[in-house]
Amino acid sequence: MWDDVQQALKEKRYELVLSGHEVNQLIEEEKGQLDPAVYDLTQLNLLKVTNTPLTSLSKDLARLINLTNLVLQNNRLDGLPDTLGDLEKLKFLDVSSNRLASLPPSLSHHSALTTLNVTGNQLTELPSFQECVSLAVLDVSHNQLSEFPDVCSASLAHLSEVRLANNLVQQIPVGVVDLPALKLLDVAHNNIKIVPGEVSDTPKLKELNLKGNPLSDRRFKKLVESERCLPRQVLDYIRQHCPRSAGQEAKGKKGKGKKNKFREEEEVDVLCKELQVLGWGEREGVPSVLVRAPVKEVRPYLVCCVIHHLDLSNDLFKRFISLQTKLHDGICEKRMVATIATHDLSKVQAPLYYTAHPPKEMHIHPLGRGKEISAWELYSSLQREAEAQRKQQKRNVAGLHRFLHMLEPWEQWPCLEDGQGKVISLPPITNSDSTKITQDTTSVLLEVTSSSSLNKAKEIADTLLLAVLQNGLSSKSTEGGEAAVVVQQGTRVDQPPVTPTASKNFQAAEELSPEQPTSV
């Protein structure tokens, strides 16, 4: 009996790991087998044999009735016993990097199996997995499979990842739409020419890897091969252009001649751009903004626009908030250069006034606080909190308290008021609770204010728009299939006297046409 096995029997261990030079010699002495005593370790939960000359397992494997994890990576296995199906508690099976040409049919009845990794073998076919109702991850990459695995069933309610890269698969079945939890489908480097449009209907699918396939649609192929391509762009293109089983033809016509060829090349390049902001033109509900004289002395630069078709549902809301925090800490230089504020457009009363008031005469309902108070009361309250925090933690303050010193030199503080005279923003400190965004918000008024530079404020706004696109926060896409952020410029209404500074702040907005990829 091998020493490791004898020790495991004596101590009634729940795990056995076999690897290394000594184990390799023992397996060679057993002619590619394990010590028969291994199968007497009926209490084992984990059996791990890696990087050995192991060629086969005994049918006595079925005696390991408590086995939940079986890891057999990088051996020389050319087959698995059919008694593998008798391991009713098995949840994790990894037989990657072996020489397997087939899997035992009994594997298809494993109702407890959650993860199956058979990558790096010589498999040409697979058993059905429709009865593996707990299966969550299936990795069959780097084999010789010509058909998609038999997993397209609503009964596989937990299957979230299917990895099928580097095989010979020719098509993705329409049935993938029946997988309610599928998030990742990797079919890179296969022989797929056409992707059915139904794939885009898969409820939770977030990423589809099609790189290295001979796709017949040249525009689609160039899109998926681009390093700048976003997962959402692939799914949007499939939704809008790929044929469905009902016989619908893909939109668009083949170009003829050099002129159309060049036009097609340009269209493909647009698909691969990271940011394309669409102008919206005139539209009711977009608030006009009036800059009043007092603010020019303290914080003269304002950039604002409306972002439409946002998707802030579920975890995307936290992602959007996190983006603003990162920008404040980075490009905004801890709010010293500029401050970002976002408002739910449906809660904003037009028109807007960018102005300044003495802090004791200005009232705001601060974000996350219970009632409306004066700006001075808010400042004093934050000062007290900062001092208490400093004494308790014996370190520098964090949060909003870090920015209080920026207000100290000013006799009048900048603010953005709505049409009813309510303050909805007090940069660089806080927004109003009355216009806060939620997971249901779809249109956002973006406000960037700065004391130093209009160009810097514009740069920060454009950076946020790019981040919205890159993080999949927009539900909009263009007819060409590319992801898009729909941005609408606000309008300026003059009210005498309009100061030269105030007019200068909006000069750029007047000069830009609605179609240009920026916003002020």
N, C-alpha and C positions, 0 to 999 in steps of 0.2 A: 504494500500500500504506500502511495506517495506520502511524504511527510506533511505536506500542506493539507491533504485530504484527511489524514489521520488526526491532525490537530483540530480540524473543523469538526470531525466526528466527536472527539473528546470534549470540546468546548461547546458543542451544539451551536455552532455559528449559523447566522442567518445569511452570511455573504461569503462567497468564495471567488477569489480573483487569481487566475492562473496566467502568468506571462513571464518572459525572461528566458535566458539561455538554458538554465537547468530544466525548466518545464519543457522546453523544446526537445531536449535530449530524451526526457521521459516519454513524450508523445511519440517520438521516432521509435523508441524501444517497443511501444505498444502498437507499432505499425499504423500510425496516424489516428489512434483512438485515445480516449481519456481512460484513466484508471477506472475500472468498473465500480470501485467503491464510491465514486462521485455520485452515482445514482442512488446510493443509500442515504444521502444527506437530504432526507425528505423535509427537513425544516427550512431549507434554503429559500430565501426570497430573491436573492441575486446570484446569478452565475455569470462570471465574466471571463472569457478566454480570448485573448487578443495576441496578434502577431506571432502565431505558432504554425507548425506544419500539420495542424489538425485537418483531417480529410473527411471525417464522418462522425456522426453521433449514434449511439446505440438506441434501439427502440425502447430501452429501459428509461429513457428520458421522461416518459410518462409518469414515472414513480415520484418525480419531483413535484408533488401536487400543490405545494405552496409557492411555487416559483412565480414571481410577478415581473421580474426583469431578466431577460436573457440577452447578453451582449457577446457576439461572436465576430468581432471586427477583424478584418485583415488576416484571415487564415487561408486554408486551402480546401475548404468545404466544397464538394461537388454535388451534394445532396443533403436533404433534411429528412428525418424519419416522419412517417405519416402520423406517428403517435404524438407529434407536436400538438396536434389538435386536441389532445386529452388534457392539456395544461389549462384548465378552466380559469385559473386566476391570472394568467399571463396578460400583462398590460403593455409591456415594452419589449419589442423584438428588434434587434439590430444585427443583421447578418451581412453588412456592407463589406465590400472589397473581398469577395471570395470567388468561387468558380461555379456558382450555381447556374444551372441551365433551366431549372424549373423549381416551383414551390409545391409542397404537398397540398393536395386538394382539401385536406382537413383544416387548413388554415382559414378557409373561407367561413368557418363556423365559429370563429373566436369572438364571442359577444363582448368580452372584457377588454380586448386589444384596443389601445388608444394610439400607439405609435408603431409604425412598421417602416424600417429602413433597410432596403435591399439594394441600395445604390452600388455601382461598380461590380456587377456580376455579368453573366452571359444569358440573361433571361430573354426568351423570345415570346413568352406568353405568361399570363397571370391567372390565378383562380378568381372567381367572383368574390367581391368584398361586400356585397349588398346585405349580408347578414352580420357583418362586423359593425354593429350599431353604435359602438363606443369609439370607433376610429376617428381620430382628430388630425393626425399627420401621416401622410403616405409619401414616402420618398423612394421612387423607382428610377432615379436618374442613372445615366451611364450604363444602359443595358442595350438590348437589341430588339426592343418591343416595336411592333408595327401597328398595334392597336391601342387605343386609349383604354385605361383600366376600367373594369366594370364597377363603377362607383356612382353612377348617375341615378341616385335614388333618394327620395325625400326621407327614407328611413335612416340615412346617414346624417343625422341632425347635428353632429358635432364635427364633421369633417371640415377643417378650416384651411388646410394646406395640402396641395397636390403638386409634387415636384416630379417632372417627367422629362427634364432636359437631357439632351444628348442621347436620343433614341431614334427610331425610324418611323415615328407616328405621322400619318398623313392627314388626319383631320381631327378637329375637336367636335365631339358630339353635341348636338343641340341640347341634350339632356342635362348638361352641366347646370342649366338654369334651375334644375330641381334640387340642387344642393343648397340648403338654406343658410349654412354657416360658412361657405367657401369664401375666403378672403384673398388667398394667394394661389395662382395657377401658373406654374413655370413650365412652359413647353419650348424653351429655347433650344435651338440647334436640332430641329426635327425636319420633316419633309412637308410641312404644312404650307399649302398654297392659298387657301381661302379660309377665312374665319367667319362662321355664321353670325349674323347680326344678333341672334338670340343670346349670345354670350354676354352682351352688355346688360341683359335683363337679370343676370344672376344677382340676387338680392344684396349680398354683402361683399361682392368682389371688389377689391381695392387695387390689386396689382396683377397684371397679366404680362408675362415675359415672353415675347415672341421673337427675340433676337436670333439671327442665324437661320431663319426659315426662308425658303424660296417663295415668298409671298408674290402672287401674281399682280397685285395692285402696287405699282412702283412708288406712288406717293406714300402709301401706307408703309411700305418696306423702308423707305428713307426715314420716315417718322420714327419707327420702332428702333432703327439702328442708331439714331442720333443719341449722343451722350446727354443732350439737354432735354430729351423727351421726358415728360412727366407721366406717371401712371394714368392720371385722369385723362390726358390727351388720347392715349391709346383707346380707352373705353369709349370716349366721346366719338372718336373716329369710327369705331365699330358700329356704334349706335346709329350714326348718320349715313354711313356709306357701305357697310358690308351687307350682302344679300341675306335674306331670311329664307327659311325652308319653304315658306308659302310661295316662293317664286318671285318675290320682289327683286328688282334689279337695283344694283348700286347706282347712286346718283352720279351725274357727271358724264362727260363724253371724252373719248380719246382725242387728244390733240393731233393735228395733222400739220406737217411741215415744220420748219425750224422755228417760225414765230410762235406757234402753239407749244412747241417743245420748251422754248425758253420761258414761256408764260407758266408752264407746268412746274419748271424748276423753281421759279419765283414763288409759286404757291406752296411748294414743299418747304422752301426756306422759311416762309411765314409760319408754317406748322411747327417748326422747330424753335421758334423764338420763345424766350422765357417770359416775355411780357408783351402783350398787345392790349393797350387801353383804348376802348372804343368811345368815341364822342356820342353824346346822347341828344344834342340839340336842345331846342326849347321844350320845356315840359312843365306843366303845372305842379306845384308842390315843392319846387326847389326854392329855398329861401334866398332872398336878396340880402346883401350885407352892406351896411353903411359904416364907414370909418369916421369916428368923431375926433375932434381936435385934441382933447386931453391925452389920449393914449399915445400920441406921437412922441411925447416926452419920456415915456417909460418903456414901452414895448411896441414899437411902431409897425412890425412886420407880421402880417397874417396871410396864411395860405389856407384855403378851404375848398372842399369839393364834396360831392355826394357819391358814395360807392353803392351801387345797386346789385341786387341778386346775390347777396352774401348768404352763405350757409354756415350758421353758427350752432347747429344742432349738436347735441351730445358733447363729446370731448372737443369738438372744434371751437366751442366757445372759450374754453380754457386756453386753447392754442392761440386764439386771437389776442386774448389778454396778455399771454406770455410774450407774444411778439412785441407788443407795445412796451412792456417792461424791458425787454432786451434792447430795444431801440433807445429808450430813455437812458439806459446805462451805457450804451455804446455811442452811436452817432450823435445823440443829443448831449453827450458829455455830462451825464448826471443832471440833466435839465438845465445846465448852465447856458447852453447854446440855444436850445429850443424845447418846447413842450408839446406833446401830442394829446389831443382830447378827442373822444369819439362820442357821438350822440345818436340815439334812435331817432331817425328822421320823422317818424310818425308822431313823436312827442314834442317836436320843435314847432313853436309858433312863429311864423314869419311876420315881418322881416326881422333881421338880426342887426344888432348894433355892437360894434367893437369900440369900446370906450374905456374910460377910467373914472373912478370915484374915490373920495376919501373913504378909508376902510370902515369908519364908524357909521357911514351913511349908506353902505352897501350891504345887502342881505343875500344869503345863499343857503339852500338846503344841501349841505355837503354830502358827497357820496358815502353811503354806508352809515350816516348818522341820523338821529331820530327826528330832528326838527330844523326849521329855518332859524339861522342866527346871523348876526352881523359878521362881516369879514374880520373885524377886529376881535370879536369874541372867539371866532375860530382860531385865529392866530394866537391869542392868549392861551386858549385851551391846549393847543398843540405845544406851546412853549412849556406849560406846566407838565404835560405828559413827557416831554423830552427831558426835563430836569429830573423827574421822578425815575425815568428809565436809566438815566445816566448814573444816579446814585445807587440804584438797585443792582444794575449789571456792571457798573464800574467800567464802562466802555462807551465809545461814541454812539450816538443815536442812529436809528435806522428809520426807514419808511418816510412818510411825508415830512417828518421833523427835520430831515436833512436840508430841506429847501427853504426853510423859514428865513434864513439870512438874506435871501435874494430880494425879499420884500422890504427890508429895513431901510434902504436908502430912499424909498419912494413915499411921497406924501399922498399921491393918488395911486390906486392899484388897478391894473388892467383887468378887464372882464369882458365877457360876451353876454349880451342881454337878448332875450327874445322879444317878440312884438308886444308882449304884455308888460315889459319892463322887468321881468324876472331874470336874475343872473343864472346862466346855465354853465358858466365856466369861469374859474378864477385861476388863471395860469400864474405861476407854475405849480400851484398847490393841488387843486381838486376840480372835479366836475360837479354838476348838480345831480342829486339823486333823481330828480324829476325827469331827466332825459337819458338815464342810464340804459345801456344796451343789455339785452337778454338773449337767451337761446332762440327766441322767436323773432328777433330782429333780422330784417332782410335788407333794409336800406340804412346806411350810416352816414351821418354828417361828420366828415373828418376835418379837424381843425388843428393847424400847426401854427404856433405863435413863437416869435423870436425877438430878442432885443438887439441882435447883432447883425443879421443878414437875411434879406429876402431870398437870395439864392440858396442859402443853407436850409431855410424852411421848405423851399420847393424840393430840394434834394431829399429831405427827410420824408416828405409826403410821397415822393416817387418810390423811395425805398420801402415804405410800408405797403404801397400798392403791389410792388414786386413780390414782397413776402406773402401777401394775401394769395397771389397766384401760385407761388411755389408751394404753399402749404395746403392747397386744395380747398380754400375757403370761399371760392366763388362757384356758384352753381351754373354760371353762364358759359356757353361756348359759341364760337362763330360757326357759320355755315360750312366753313372749311374743315371743321373738326378740332381746331385749336382751342385750348383753354383761354378764357378772356376775363378781364376785369372791366366791368362797365362803370365808367366814371362820368359824372355830369358836373360841368362847371357851374358855379353860382353866378348870379348877376349882381352888379353894383348899381345902387341908386344914389344919386347925388342929393345932398341936402345942404344948402348954403348955411354957413360958409364951408366949403370943402378945402381943406388945407392941401398945399402942394405935396406934403409927405403922404397924406392919405391917398391922393390921386396916384402917386408913384407906386404905392403898394399894389395897386390893381392894374397897373399899366400892362404888365405881362399877360394878364388874363384877357385884356381886350385885344391884344395883338394875336393871340392864339386862336386858330380855328377849332371848332368842336372835334374835328377828326384827329387832332394831334395827340400823341401818346404822353400827355402830361396833364396836370390840372392845377388850377389856382382858384 
